Amino acid sequence: MFISKIRIKNFRLLKDTVLLLNEDEKQELSLLIGRNNSGKTSFIMLFDKFYRNENYKFNFYDFSTSLREKIFNLDESTVIEELSIQMILEIKYDINDSLETISDFILDLDPTSNIVKILFECSIDKEKLIKDSSKSKTNREKFIEKNLPDYLISKYVYVFENESDLEVANRGNLVKKDISSIRKLINFQVIHAKRNVSSSETNGSGKKALSEMTTQYFNKEHKESSDEFFDINNAISTMDLTLDDKYKTHFEPFLKNAKKFLNIEDLRVISDLESKQLFTNHSKIVYGDGTNNLPEYLNGLGYVNILYLLLQIEVKKKYFEDEKKDINLLFIEEPEAHTHPQMQYVFSQKIQEIIKEINSKVNLQTFISTHSSHIVSQCNFSDLRYFKLKDGNINIKNFYADLEIKYKGKEHYFKFLKQYLTLYSSELFFAEKIIFIEGTTEKMLLPYFISQYDELITPPQNKISSQNISIIEVGANSKAFKHFLEFLEIKTLIITDIDTTKLIRSKKKTKKIKSNYKACAVSEGETTSNYSIKEFLNIPKISSPEFENWFKKLKSNELQDNKHYIKIAYQIEELGYHARSFEDSFIKLNLKEIVKYKNRGIHGIQHKSSLTEKITDVYSLTKKILKPDGKSDFASSLLYLALIDKVEWETPLYIKEGLKWIAE
């Protein structure tokens, strides 16, 4: 049996949010990704609130902001069920599962029905709150805001058959259950992002996080093994060496995984006990070969964090194995803390091995929330669930399944996208905004253009350098990202060339008439060869009546407005000239400075004698002076002159306007 669906209502930004997992088979790993403030932590925290003890109480700020006015104005006519925080779990089972525990939740005896629906609900005691708030001498809103936790009934659990049972008129169909019965069915364990790992800046005093975890691991393993525990206490009074051997046995699973992750062969847990002292106060993690040990706080936070995670996982595994629940849920929040990219790669690979190992013993479903593109790149994209805030609610999208449908008919694009995101740029999942660069020259010079733009911008928050914008070089492949960008709804600027062409008809004696479109100046252009423009600006067939008007609007930059979240920036008319490429545009705009420095630092050009300020045919000049393989040298020399000799280059207008749009 497994959880196939989780629905959340009225909790913080999770106003009405659904997480769909695999329907036909258990999804062992779910990777929860998304930008900051997209609800991933709230999703995990809601399980804490419902599932743990009374210390995890709901409060006023846990209710969605859209409900606050209704809570403040609560009266006898208020439908209190509409204000409740809810979490619904759908569990699928089959004839191969043991139904001993879950049978208590099965309402439909139809053998073809194999879904159990469980509702967790936190509701407001309406009558009591109305009565007490009316007596309060303070502001009613302040009273409710401060005291609402005292008026919440937060541990109600129900079983139901149909969604219609949740409607107010049908709530009599709900079957109430005690939270303890749920805990017999589901084991929930979580490793939160706030981990008190030891810092290298500590003064070395006090108990350290890893050492505390070794104690927790030991105590969990020996919770009912009193004889072994007394053996340990007896050994305390003799020698620490005896304990060293025992620790080696007790911590072997943890140490084995740690060595795999960190390639540390001499990592050990040793005794730090004195006679008649309890184990709890005297064990620690050390590094070294036995003669020269170092305490845990003298190692990097990245290593300590990974070791802490591994040991936490071992502790959780003990809970799963010992308690033998039908469903086991493990949440790991932001495992990448303090770790460098390579270690994140390794963790992502190895954690999947550990999950499979645990799954071989217990029925486990694992949820990992992360901001790490390195972790994402090492996981199956079918496991991704993308959290997106839109219109005041968090939507959770099934990246793989939903996109696969959108790319139907263009499967080669989808294959490229998956490979690209894996090998090069999973950071796109976490970007607030994106700039796609299609040319080498633009890639080299864009940081310079951005710095020039930012110097003129106020306030600081509108500067491009102050924003989370990913700049990615994709060559001519940005067309493959169309459905991906629309799916994630990320504001994206694509900087490309208009690439105008015209029809050239050639006739040979032995062949039929052959038609080719060749590159030409914009003034002579009849269409474009640019794949991104064709894809994103929906080029009609050249033979269609709409094409002539479409191409006219393309040249006048009238095919797109600033309201859409994807913008194509290509050459537009400037200084009475319409360039075809970046180099064409840049040379026209900076001709005076290029002539000045043609023999003093500009590389990648030839026929320098042709470079004069009197040139009017810039398109032909660009073709003539640029070496066939000189674009990279040309761009790098321009950047060198700007940074070293302080030459101020003008930014082409189409790039300026694109940067202004992406910055807003």
SEFI-165560 format. One record per residue (C-alpha): x negated, y, z negated; residue number from 1. Coordinates in steps of 0.2 Angstrom, whole numbers, plus 5000, padded with zeros to 4 digits. Last residue first. Layout:
REM SEFI-165560
R    X    Y    Z romi
R    X    Y    Z  NUM
...
***
This chain:
REM SEFI-165560
R    X    Y    Z romi
R 4945 5225 5071  664
R 4927 5219 5074  663
R 4932 5207 5088  662
R 4940 5221 5098  661
R 4926 5234 5095  660
R 4913 5221 5101  659
R 4923 5217 5117  658
R 4924 5236 5120  657
R 4906 5238 5118  656
R 4903 5222 5129  655
R 4913 5229 5143  654
R 4905 5246 5142  653
R 4887 5239 5145  652
R 4876 5243 5130  651
R 4863 5257 5133  650
R 4845 5253 5129  649
R 4835 5263 5116  648
R 4817 5260 5118  647
R 4810 5259 5100  646
R 4793 5252 5106  645
R 4793 5237 5095  644
R 4811 5232 5093  643
R 4819 5239 5109  642
R 4803 5235 5120  641
R 4803 5217 5113  640
R 4822 5215 5117  639
R 4820 5221 5135  638
R 4805 5209 5136  637
R 4816 5195 5130  636
R 4830 5198 5142  635
R 4819 5199 5157  634
R 4809 5183 5152  633
R 4825 5174 5150  632
R 4832 5180 5167  631
R 4816 5176 5177  630
R 4820 5160 5184  629
R 4825 5166 5202  628
R 4815 5182 5199  627
R 4826 5197 5197  626
R 4820 5211 5209  625
R 4830 5207 5225  624
R 4847 5201 5217  623
R 4847 5216 5206  622
R 4843 5228 5220  621
R 4857 5221 5231  620
R 4870 5224 5217  619
R 4863 5241 5212  618
R 4866 5248 5230  617
R 4863 5266 5225  616
R 4844 5267 5221  615
R 4837 5284 5219  614
R 4830 5280 5202  613
R 4817 5269 5209  612
R 4814 5250 5208  611
R 4809 5244 5225  610
R 4791 5245 5221  609
R 4794 5232 5207  608
R 4796 5219 5220  607
R 4797 5206 5206  606
R 4806 5205 5189  605
R 4805 5193 5174  604
R 4795 5204 5163  603
R 4797 5222 5158  602
R 4782 5228 5147  601
R 4774 5243 5155  600
R 4775 5241 5174  599
R 4794 5242 5175  598
R 4794 5253 5159  597
R 4800 5270 5167  596
R 4810 5261 5181  595
R 4819 5251 5168  594
R 4822 5267 5157  593
R 4830 5276 5172  592
R 4840 5261 5178  591
R 4848 5259 5161  590
R 4867 5258 5165  589
R 4864 5251 5183  588
R 4852 5239 5177  587
R 4863 5233 5163  586
R 4878 5230 5174  585
R 4869 5220 5187  584
R 4860 5210 5173  583
R 4877 5206 5165  582
R 4885 5201 5181  581
R 4896 5207 5195  580
R 4895 5226 5192  579
R 4909 5239 5196  578
R 4901 5256 5199  577
R 4908 5274 5196  576
R 4899 5276 5180  575
R 4907 5261 5173  574
R 4920 5249 5181  573
R 4923 5233 5171  572
R 4912 5218 5169  571
R 4919 5204 5158  570
R 4925 5202 5141  569
R 4938 5188 5139  568
R 4949 5190 5123  567
R 4957 5176 5113  566
R 4968 5181 5098  565
R 4981 5189 5108  564
R 4986 5207 5104  563
R 4972 5216 5112  562
R 4980 5215 5130  561
R 4976 5204 5144  560
R 4977 5204 5163  559
R 4975 5223 5166  558
R 4956 5223 5167  557
R 4956 5233 5184  556
R 4946 5219 5193  555
R 4958 5206 5186  554
R 4973 5216 5189  553
R 4969 5216 5208  552
R 4965 5198 5207  551
R 4982 5194 5200  550
R 4991 5205 5212  549
R 4983 5196 5227  548
R 4986 5179 5219  547
R 5005 5180 5216  546
R 5010 5176 5234  545
R 5002 5159 5232  544
R 4987 5153 5244  543
R 4974 5158 5231  542
R 4983 5147 5218  541
R 4986 5156 5202  540
R 4973 5160 5190  539
R 4978 5158 5172  538
R 4968 5171 5162  537
R 4960 5158 5150  536
R 4956 5144 5163  535
R 4952 5155 5178  534
R 4942 5167 5168  533
R 4932 5153 5159  532
R 4929 5144 5176  531
R 4921 5160 5184  530
R 4921 5158 5203  529
R 4931 5173 5206  528
R 4942 5179 5221  527
R 4942 5191 5236  526
R 4926 5201 5231  525
R 4919 5214 5243  524
R 4919 5229 5230  523
R 4914 5216 5217  522
R 4898 5212 5226  521
R 4897 5195 5233  520
R 4894 5177 5228  519
R 4899 5164 5242  518
R 4916 5155 5244  517
R 4914 5141 5257  516
R 4926 5136 5272  515
R 4920 5123 5284  514
R 4926 5122 5302  513
R 4924 5105 5309  512
R 4907 5098 5313  511
R 4896 5094 5328  510
R 4896 5111 5335  509
R 4894 5120 5319  508
R 4906 5133 5312  507
R 4905 5143 5296  506
R 4918 5153 5287  505
R 4912 5163 5272  504
R 4926 5168 5259  503
R 4922 5180 5246  502
R 4916 5178 5228  501
R 4917 5188 5212  500
R 4908 5182 5196  499
R 4917 5192 5183  498
R 4904 5188 5171  497
R 4906 5181 5153  496
R 4908 5187 5135  495
R 4921 5176 5126  494
R 4928 5184 5110  493
R 4938 5173 5098  492
R 4950 5177 5085  491
R 4953 5159 5078  490
R 4971 5152 5080  489
R 4965 5134 5075  488
R 4975 5126 5089  487
R 4973 5140 5101  486
R 4954 5139 5099  485
R 4954 5120 5101  484
R 4966 5122 5116  483
R 4954 5133 5125  482
R 4938 5126 5120  481
R 4934 5116 5136  480
R 4935 5133 5146  479
R 4920 5139 5135  478
R 4910 5127 5145  477
R 4900 5139 5157  476
R 4886 5141 5144  475
R 4892 5137 5127  474
R 4881 5149 5116  473
R 4889 5152 5099  472
R 4890 5167 5088  471
R 4900 5163 5073  470
R 4908 5179 5064  469
R 4910 5179 5045  468
R 4910 5198 5044  467
R 4898 5211 5038  466
R 4887 5211 5053  465
R 4902 5215 5064  464
R 4904 5232 5054  463
R 4922 5235 5049  462
R 4919 5232 5031  461
R 4905 5246 5031  460
R 4918 5259 5034  459
R 4912 5266 5046  458
R 4904 5261 5063  457
R 4891 5270 5073  456
R 4876 5260 5067  455
R 4886 5244 5068  454
R 4887 5246 5088  453
R 4868 5247 5089  452
R 4866 5232 5078  451
R 4879 5222 5088  450
R 4870 5227 5104  449
R 4853 5221 5097  448
R 4861 5204 5091  447
R 4868 5202 5108  446
R 4852 5204 5117  445
R 4846 5186 5117  444
R 4863 5178 5119  443
R 4867 5190 5133  442
R 4852 5185 5143  441
R 4855 5167 5141  440
R 4873 5168 5147  439
R 4889 5160 5142  438
R 4891 5168 5125  437
R 4906 5164 5114  436
R 4909 5175 5099  435
R 4920 5168 5085  434
R 4930 5174 5071  433
R 4934 5169 5053  432
R 4922 5154 5056  431
R 4925 5138 5045  430
R 4930 5125 5059  429
R 4918 5133 5071  428
R 4903 5128 5059  427
R 4905 5111 5067  426
R 4893 5117 5080  425
R 4880 5107 5089  424
R 4880 5088 5089  423
R 4897 5084 5081  422
R 4906 5099 5088  421
R 4899 5097 5105  420
R 4903 5078 5106  419
R 4921 5081 5101  418
R 4923 5096 5113  417
R 4915 5086 5127  416
R 4927 5071 5125  415
R 4942 5083 5124  414
R 4937 5092 5140  413
R 4935 5075 5148  412
R 4952 5070 5142  411
R 4960 5084 5153  410
R 4977 5076 5157  409
R 4982 5076 5139  408
R 4971 5089 5130  407
R 4986 5096 5120  406
R 4990 5078 5114  405
R 4973 5074 5108  404
R 4973 5091 5099  403
R 4987 5086 5087  402
R 4980 5069 5084  401
R 4962 5074 5080  400
R 4965 5090 5070  399
R 4979 5085 5060  398
R 4985 5102 5054  397
R 4989 5107 5036  396
R 4999 5123 5036  395
R 4997 5135 5021  394
R 5010 5148 5019  393
R 5011 5167 5019  392
R 5013 5170 5037  391
R 4999 5159 5042  390
R 4985 5151 5031  389
R 4977 5136 5039  388
R 4970 5120 5031  387
R 4963 5108 5043  386
R 4964 5089 5040  385
R 4950 5079 5047  384
R 4949 5060 5046  383
R 4952 5058 5065  382
R 4936 5069 5067  381
R 4926 5055 5060  380
R 4913 5061 5049  379
R 4895 5067 5051  378
R 4898 5084 5059  377
R 4910 5088 5044  376
R 4896 5086 5032  375
R 4885 5098 5041  374
R 4899 5110 5044  373
R 4900 5112 5025  372
R 4915 5121 5018  371
R 4921 5105 5010  370
R 4936 5096 5002  369
R 4934 5077 5000  368
R 4949 5066 4998  367
R 4947 5048 4995  366
R 4960 5034 4996  365
R 4955 5018 4986  364
R 4963 5000 4985  363
R 4950 4992 4974  362
R 4935 4980 4976  361
R 4930 4982 4995  360
R 4937 4999 4994  359
R 4923 5004 4982  358
R 4910 4998 4995  357
R 4918 5007 5009  356
R 4918 5023 4999  355
R 4900 5021 4995  354
R 4896 5019 5013  353
R 4906 5035 5017  352
R 4896 5044 5004  351
R 4880 5039 5013  350
R 4883 5048 5029  349
R 4890 5064 5022  348
R 4877 5064 5008  347
R 4863 5062 5021  346
R 4870 5077 5032  345
R 4872 5087 5016  344
R 4854 5083 5011  343
R 4848 5090 5028  342
R 4858 5106 5027  341
R 4851 5111 5010  340
R 4861 5107 4994  339
R 4866 5119 4980  338
R 4884 5114 4981  337
R 4888 5103 4996  336
R 4900 5091 4986  335
R 4914 5104 4988  334
R 4928 5095 4979  333
R 4928 5077 4977  332
R 4946 5069 4975  331
R 4948 5050 4972  330
R 4965 5042 4972  329
R 4968 5024 4967  328
R 4984 5015 4972  327
R 4989 4998 4965  326
R 4980 5001 4948  325
R 4966 4990 4942  324
R 4962 4999 4926  323
R 4944 4992 4925  322
R 4939 4994 4943  321
R 4946 5011 4946  320
R 4939 5018 4929  319
R 4922 5010 4933  318
R 4923 5018 4950  317
R 4926 5035 4942  316
R 4910 5033 4932  315
R 4900 5028 4947  314
R 4907 5043 4957  313
R 4901 5054 4943  312
R 4884 5046 4944  311
R 4883 5050 4962  310
R 4889 5067 4960  309
R 4877 5071 4946  308
R 4863 5065 4956  307
R 4868 5075 4971  306
R 4869 5091 4960  305
R 4852 5087 4952  304
R 4844 5086 4969  303
R 4852 5102 4975  302
R 4848 5111 4959  301
R 4830 5108 4960  300
R 4820 5098 4947  299
R 4813 5105 4931  298
R 4830 5103 4922  297
R 4830 5084 4924  296
R 4815 5082 4912  295
R 4798 5078 4920  294
R 4788 5062 4916  293
R 4770 5059 4918  292
R 4765 5041 4912  291
R 4781 5033 4917  290
R 4780 5036 4936  289
R 4790 5052 4936  288
R 4807 5060 4935  287
R 4818 5060 4920  286
R 4836 5058 4916  285
R 4840 5058 4898  284
R 4846 5048 4883  283
R 4847 5054 4865  282
R 4863 5062 4858  281
R 4876 5050 4864  280
R 4866 5034 4860  279
R 4868 5038 4841  278
R 4853 5040 4830  277
R 4848 5027 4817  276
R 4830 5027 4824  275
R 4826 5039 4837  274
R 4833 5039 4855  273
R 4826 5046 4871  272
R 4828 5030 4881  271
R 4824 5031 4900  270
R 4835 5033 4916  269
R 4824 5031 4931  268
R 4819 5039 4947  267
R 4802 5033 4954  266
R 4807 5028 4971  265
R 4815 5045 4976  264
R 4821 5044 4994  263
R 4835 5056 4989  262
R 4851 5048 4996  261
R 4845 5030 4996  260
R 4836 5032 4979  259
R 4852 5039 4971  258
R 4863 5025 4978  257
R 4851 5012 4969  256
R 4850 5022 4954  255
R 4869 5023 4951  254
R 4871 5005 4954  253
R 4856 5000 4943  252
R 4862 5011 4929  251
R 4866 4997 4916  250
R 4851 4986 4921  249
R 4838 4999 4921  248
R 4846 5006 4905  247
R 4843 4989 4897  246
R 4824 4989 4901  245
R 4822 5006 4895  244
R 4831 5002 4879  243
R 4818 4989 4874  242
R 4805 5002 4877  241
R 4813 5014 4865  240
R 4807 5003 4851  239
R 4814 4995 4835  238
R 4827 5005 4826  237
R 4836 5009 4842  236
R 4836 4991 4847  235
R 4849 4988 4833  234
R 4860 5002 4841  233
R 4859 4994 4858  232
R 4863 4977 4851  231
R 4878 4985 4842  230
R 4884 4991 4859  229
R 4882 4974 4866  228
R 4893 4967 4853  227
R 4906 4981 4854  226
R 4909 4978 4873  225
R 4926 4986 4874  224
R 4921 5003 4880  223
R 4904 4997 4886  222
R 4905 5002 4904  221
R 4914 5019 4899  220
R 4902 5022 4886  219
R 4887 5020 4897  218
R 4894 5031 4911  217
R 4899 5044 4899  216
R 4881 5044 4891  215
R 4873 5044 4908  214
R 4884 5059 4912  213
R 4878 5069 4897  212
R 4860 5066 4903  211
R 4865 5072 4920  210
R 4873 5088 4913  209
R 4859 5092 4901  208
R 4860 5093 4882  207
R 4851 5107 4874  206
R 4835 5116 4876  205
R 4824 5116 4892  204
R 4823 5135 4893  203
R 4835 5134 4909  202
R 4829 5142 4925  201
R 4827 5125 4934  200
R 4846 5124 4932  199
R 4855 5110 4925  198
R 4872 5105 4933  197
R 4888 5111 4925  196
R 4899 5106 4940  195
R 4913 5118 4945  194
R 4917 5110 4962  193
R 4928 5097 4953  192
R 4926 5078 4953  191
R 4944 5071 4952  190
R 4951 5054 4947  189
R 4970 5049 4950  188
R 4975 5031 4946  187
R 4992 5027 4953  186
R 5005 5014 4948  185
R 5003 5013 4929  184
R 5001 5032 4929  183
R 5018 5034 4938  182
R 5026 5024 4924  181
R 5018 5036 4912  180
R 5026 5051 4921  179
R 5043 5045 4916  178
R 5056 5042 4930  177
R 5072 5050 4934  176
R 5082 5043 4949  175
R 5088 5057 4961  174
R 5105 5054 4968  173
R 5113 5066 4957  172
R 5102 5079 4966  171
R 5115 5078 4980  170
R 5123 5095 4979  169
R 5106 5104 4975  168
R 5098 5097 4991  167
R 5083 5085 4986  166
R 5094 5070 4990  165
R 5095 5076 5008  164
R 5077 5071 5010  163
R 5082 5053 5008  162
R 5078 5039 4996  161
R 5074 5046 4979  160
R 5062 5043 4965  159
R 5060 5057 4951  158
R 5047 5064 4940  157
R 5049 5078 4928  156
R 5033 5083 4919  155
R 5033 5102 4921  154
R 5048 5109 4911  153
R 5043 5127 4910  152
R 5050 5140 4898  151
R 5034 5142 4887  150
R 5023 5143 4903  149
R 5034 5159 4907  148
R 5028 5169 4893  147
R 5016 5182 4900  146
R 5024 5185 4917  145
R 5042 5183 4910  144
R 5038 5196 4896  143
R 5030 5208 4908  142
R 5045 5207 4920  141
R 5057 5210 4906  140
R 5048 5225 4899  139
R 5046 5224 4881  138
R 5060 5223 4868  137
R 5064 5205 4872  136
R 5081 5199 4868  135
R 5086 5198 4886  134
R 5070 5188 4890  133
R 5075 5176 4877  132
R 5093 5171 4883  131
R 5088 5172 4902  130
R 5073 5161 4898  129
R 5083 5148 4888  128
R 5096 5146 4901  127
R 5084 5145 4916  126
R 5072 5132 4909  125
R 5061 5134 4924  124
R 5056 5119 4934  123
R 5040 5109 4938  122
R 5044 5094 4949  121
R 5035 5078 4954  120
R 5045 5068 4967  119
R 5041 5051 4972  118
R 5047 5043 4989  117
R 5044 5024 4992  116
R 5043 5018 5009  115
R 5045 5000 5016  114
R 5063 4998 5022  113
R 5065 4983 5034  112
R 5068 4972 5018  111
R 5083 4983 5014  110
R 5083 4984 4995  109
R 5083 5003 4995  108
R 5078 5010 4978  107
R 5060 5004 4976  106
R 5052 5014 4962  105
R 5052 5000 4948  104
R 5046 4988 4962  103
R 5030 4998 4963  102
R 5022 4988 4948  101
R 5026 4970 4953  100
R 5026 4973 4972   99
R 5010 4965 4976   98
R 5006 4970 4993   97
R 5006 4958 5008   96
R 5024 4960 5011   95
R 5021 4979 5015   94
R 5019 4995 5007   93
R 5020 5014 5011   92
R 5020 5028 4998   91
R 5027 5045 5001   90
R 5022 5057 4988   89
R 5032 5073 4985   88
R 5025 5088 4975   87
R 5037 5101 4969   86
R 5036 5118 4961   85
R 5054 5124 4956   84
R 5061 5140 4962   83
R 5075 5133 4974   82
R 5079 5121 4960   81
R 5084 5136 4949   80
R 5098 5141 4960   79
R 5101 5158 4952   78
R 5119 5163 4948   77
R 5116 5163 4929   76
R 5102 5176 4931   75
R 5083 5177 4937   74
R 5078 5194 4943   73
R 5060 5192 4938   72
R 5060 5174 4945   71
R 5068 5180 4961   70
R 5055 5194 4963   69
R 5041 5181 4960   68
R 5046 5168 4972   67
R 5037 5175 4988   66
R 5021 5176 4977   65
R 5021 5157 4976   64
R 5022 5150 4958   63
R 5006 5146 4950   62
R 5003 5164 4944   61
R 5017 5162 4931   60
R 5009 5147 4923   59
R 5008 5128 4925   58
R 5000 5118 4911   57
R 4985 5107 4912   56
R 4982 5105 4894   55
R 4998 5095 4893   54
R 4990 5080 4900   53
R 4985 5075 4918   52
R 4996 5071 4933   51
R 5006 5086 4937   50
R 4993 5100 4934   49
R 4978 5090 4940   48
R 4987 5084 4956   47
R 4991 5103 4959   46
R 4973 5107 4957   45
R 4968 5097 4972   44
R 4980 5106 4984   43
R 4975 5123 4975   42
R 4957 5120 4979   41
R 4961 5117 4997   40
R 4973 5132 4999   39
R 4965 5142 5013   38
R 4956 5155 5002   37
R 4940 5152 5011   36
R 4941 5144 5028   35
R 4947 5126 5032   34
R 4943 5108 5028   33
R 4950 5094 5019   32
R 4941 5078 5024   31
R 4952 5063 5022   30
R 4944 5046 5019   29
R 4952 5029 5017   28
R 4967 5032 5028   27
R 4978 5017 5025   26
R 4987 5010 5041   25
R 5002 5014 5051   24
R 5006 5031 5046   23
R 4989 5039 5045   22
R 4990 5054 5034   21
R 5001 5069 5035   20
R 4998 5083 5023   19
R 5014 5095 5022   18
R 5015 5112 5015   17
R 5030 5123 5010   16
R 5024 5137 5000   15
R 5007 5130 4997   14
R 4999 5148 4994   13
R 5003 5146 4976   12
R 5014 5131 4973   11
R 5031 5134 4980   10
R 5032 5117 4989    9
R 5020 5103 4992    8
R 5022 5088 5003    7
R 5010 5073 5003    6
R 5012 5059 5016    5
R 5005 5042 5020    4
R 5000 5036 5003    3
R 4994 5018 5003    2
R 5000 5000 5000    1
***
